[in-house]
């Protein structure tokens, strides 16, 4: 019996990619994060990271790499929350 020459469509033979597991967004005050790892951990795209730097997130450059202290990240979010809360009170 001859083999079938019909080819399966690609969507049948292609393997499905496993679902991406988000990295937990836990930031420890006593930790040091590379800029790339921090952006991944927080789910930030490049533009979001740039906005955070413009808004005051402090980075440390060592050689070609950039790092951020966990305490600086937490402080940044506290200040951001305070600014937003103050803006909401002004609008009322």
C-alpha positions as CSV (number, residue, x, y, z in Angstrom):
1,X,0.0,0.0,0.0
2,X,1.6,3.4,-1.0
3,X,2.1,6.1,1.5
4,X,-0.3,9.0,1.5
5,X,1.2,12.1,-0.1
6,X,-1.1,14.5,1.5
7,X,0.6,16.8,3.9
8,X,-0.8,17.9,7.2
9,X,-1.4,21.6,7.6
10,X,1.2,23.4,9.7
11,X,-1.3,24.2,12.4
12,X,-1.7,20.5,13.0
13,X,2.0,19.6,13.2
14,X,3.3,22.8,14.9
15,X,3.9,22.4,18.6
16,X,2.1,24.8,20.8
17,X,4.3,27.0,22.9
18,X,3.9,26.6,26.6
19,X,2.2,29.5,28.3
20,X,4.5,32.2,29.6
21,X,4.7,32.2,33.4
22,X,4.9,35.7,34.7
23,X,7.8,36.4,37.1
24,X,6.5,37.3,40.5
25,X,6.8,41.1,41.0
26,X,8.2,40.8,44.5
27,X,10.9,43.5,45.1
28,X,13.1,43.0,48.2
29,X,14.5,46.2,49.7
30,X,17.9,44.5,50.4
31,X,18.4,43.2,46.8
32,X,20.2,44.5,43.8
33,X,18.5,44.0,40.4
34,X,19.9,44.3,36.9
35,X,17.9,46.8,34.9
36,X,16.9,44.0,32.5
37,X,15.8,41.7,35.3
38,X,13.9,44.4,37.0
39,X,12.0,45.3,33.9
40,X,11.2,41.6,33.3
41,X,10.1,41.2,36.9
42,X,7.7,44.2,36.8
43,X,6.5,43.4,33.2
44,X,7.8,46.7,31.9
45,X,8.4,47.3,28.2
46,X,11.3,49.5,27.2
47,X,9.1,52.6,27.1
48,X,7.7,52.0,30.6
49,X,11.2,51.6,31.9
50,X,12.2,54.9,30.3
51,X,9.2,56.6,31.8
52,X,10.2,55.3,35.3
53,X,13.7,56.7,34.9
54,X,12.4,60.1,33.8
55,X,10.0,60.1,36.7
56,X,12.9,59.6,39.1
57,X,13.8,55.9,39.4
58,X,17.5,55.8,40.3
59,X,19.9,53.5,38.3
60,X,23.5,52.6,39.1
61,X,25.8,52.1,36.1
62,X,28.8,49.8,36.5
63,X,30.7,49.2,33.3
64,X,28.1,48.6,30.6
65,X,25.5,47.3,33.0
66,X,22.8,49.2,34.8
67,X,21.5,48.1,38.3
68,X,18.8,49.2,40.7
69,X,18.6,48.8,44.4
70,X,15.4,47.2,45.7
71,X,15.0,50.0,48.2
72,X,15.2,52.6,45.4
73,X,12.4,50.8,43.5
74,X,10.2,50.7,46.6
75,X,10.9,54.3,47.4
76,X,10.1,55.2,43.7
77,X,6.7,53.5,44.0
78,X,5.9,55.2,47.4
79,X,6.7,58.6,45.9
80,X,4.6,57.8,42.8
81,X,1.7,56.8,45.0
82,X,2.0,59.9,47.1
83,X,2.0,62.1,44.0
84,X,-1.0,60.4,42.6
85,X,-2.9,60.7,45.9
86,X,-2.0,64.4,46.2
87,X,-3.2,65.0,42.6
88,X,-6.5,63.2,43.4
89,X,-7.0,65.5,46.5
90,X,-6.3,68.6,44.4
91,X,-8.9,67.6,41.9
92,X,-11.7,67.2,44.5
